[in-house]
Amino acid sequence: MLKILVVGANGQIGKYLVKLIQDSGNHMARAMIRKPEQAAYFKKLGAENAVVDLEGEIADIAKAAEGVDAIVFTAGSGSHTGKDKTLMVDLDGAVKTIEAAKMAGVDRFVMVSSFDTRREAIQAASSSFAPYVIAKHYADEWLRRTNLNYTIVHPGVLTNEAGTGRIEAASEVERGEIPREDVAGVIFGCLEDSSTIGKEFQIVSGTTPIEEALKKL
């Protein structure tokens, strides 16, 4: 049984993931949320809660990570915030969570990134989207340089369609969409499949069941 800290649990992917973890019967989720009033949803699922502001101290995040076996970073500043929040959450929040993992002695780390965070993608991005890609680029790079057992997931355009449980996954795939529910399914699959450690890959909707697609990476 794994105990998993989900950072950004109140986001759409986070909520799907916590439910998946709790419904599995094999693992336990600890939902890291920003406001106490967000706890009710997770308590109903039987998940633990930790109220921590990602813009706070590394030690606070490390405290939330005490006793867990894995951390998932799926927090995001959202599309309606400015460059300042992108910097504070998508870059600094991610790096602080990585450092908190080290501090708390948590080796397993799954990062939900952007579809393409390579230098070329930054250059090709629109002026409004570039800060987000830059933040993700450096957060991913920070994680790669650690000794953590990491996996970096690069999802395509996120939709609110119902998940199909089928994806296309590879180091590089053609751009496309993917339901948030399926991204949560991929994260859960990564946590259960140790062969995904040290790997990063892009995912979009496809025809291969998630579990099978991850094994082929």
N, C-alpha and C positions, 0 to 999 in steps of 0.2 A: 504493500500500500504506500502510495506517495501522498505527502501533504504538499500542496502547490499554492504558492502565493501568486495571485493574479493582480498585477499592477495595471490600473485602468479598468477595474472590474465593472464599473458602472457604465462603461461604453457598450455599444451594441455587441461587438465581438466578445468583450469581457463577460457580458451577461450570458450569452450563449455558452461560453466556455465553462463558467462556473456551474451552470445547469448540467452540462455534459459530465463534468467531473463528479458532481453529486449523484447524478443518475446512474453512473457507472457501478456504484456500489463497491468499487475497489479502491477509490482514492478520496481525498478530502481537500476541499478548496478553502483558502483563506482569502477573502475579497478585500483588497486594499482600496479604500474609497476616501473621498475628500471631505464629505459631509456626513454627520451622524444620521441625518434623515434618509440617507441612501441605503441604510442598513437593512430596512424591513424586507426588501426583496430577497436578500441573501439569507437572512434568518429563516425565512419561510422555506428555503431550499435546504436548510440544515448546515449551511456553510458558516465558517468563522468569519469575523470581520476585524479589520484594522483601519482605524481612521487616521490617515496620514496625508499631509499636503506634500505633493511632489516638489513643490517649490521650497520646502523646508530643508531640514538638515539630513545629511547622510545617515547619521545615527538613528534618526526616527524611522527611516526606511529599514535599516538593519534590525531594529527592534521588531518591526512587523514581520521580518523574515526569520526570526528566531525559531528554530525547530522545524523549518520546512525543508523539503528535499529538492524542490525546484522552484524557479521564479519564471513567470511569463511577463514580459513587458508588452502590453498592448494599449498603453496610454497614448493619447494624442491631443493636441491643442484644439483640433477641430478646424473646419474650413472658414469659420466666421470670425476667427481671432486674428490679431495682427502678428507682425514679425516678432514682436517681443515675446509673445506667448509661445510661438514656435520654438524660439531659442530656449525659453525657460523649461518647456515640457519635453519637446521632441528631441532636444539635444541634451540640455543640462539634466533634465529629469531622468533620461535614459542612462547617462553616464553615472549619475549619483546612485541609481538602482544597481548598476554593475558593481560599483565600489561597495555598496551595501551588501551585495551578495558575498563579496570577498570577506567583508568584515564579519558577516554572520556565518561564514563557513559553508555557504551553499554553492555546490559545484555546477549544478544543472541550470542552464539559462536559455530560454527561448525568446528571441526578439522578433516582434512583428514590425517589419520595416516597410519601405515603399517599394513599388514594383522594380524600379531601376535606380540604384543610388551610385552608379559609377560616375566618374568625372565627366564623361560624355553626356550623361543625362542631365547633369547640372547645367552644362553649356547649352543644351537643347531646350531646357525648361523655360516657360514663360516667366516674366519678371515677378509675377505674383506667386508662382509655384516654386521657383528656384530656392527661396529660403527654406522651404520644407525639405526639399531634396538634399540641400546642403546639410541641414540638421541631421537627417537620417544617414547621410554619407559618413559623417564624422562619428555618430553614435555607433554605427556598424563597425567602423574602423577601430574604435576604442575596444569594442567587444572582441574583435578578431585578435587583438594584441594581448589578451588575457590568457590565463591558463584554465579558464572555465570550460566546462563541457557545453559548448553553445550550439544552437541551431538558429539560423537567420532565415525567416520566411518572408518572401517578397510577393505579396498578393497583387493581382491585377485590380482593375476598377471595381470598387466595392458596391454591391447592390443589396437591396432589402428583400430580394426574391427568396423563396423557400430554398433551403439547401437540397442538393441532389445526392450528395455523398460521392460524387464523381468529379474528378479533376484531371488536369494535365499538369505535370510537375517536371521541371528539369532546370539545369543551371540557367538556361535561356529558353523561353517560350514566346510565341507570338502574343502581342498585347491582346487582352480581352477582359471580360468581366468575371467576377466570382461573387456569389452570395456570402455575406458576412457569416452566416451559419456554417458554410463550408470551410471558411478560414478557421473558425473555432474547431471544426472537426479535424483539420490538418494539425493545428497546435496540439490537440489532444493526442492525435496519432503520433506526433513527434515525442511527446512525453512518454508514451508507451513503447516506442521503438528506438532502442539505443543506437541502431545503425545510422540514425539521423544526426548523431553527435558529430560536430566539426563540419557540418554541411550547411550550405545556403543555396536556396533555389527559388525560382519564380513559380507561382501557381495561378491558374485560371480554370474556369469550368472546362470539363472534358468528359471523357467516357470511361476512365479507369477508376475503380473504387479507391478511395483515399488510402486505405491500408496497403493495397497493392502498389499504388503509385509511389508511396514513400519507400517501399522495399526496393524499388527499381532505381532509386537515385544513386 
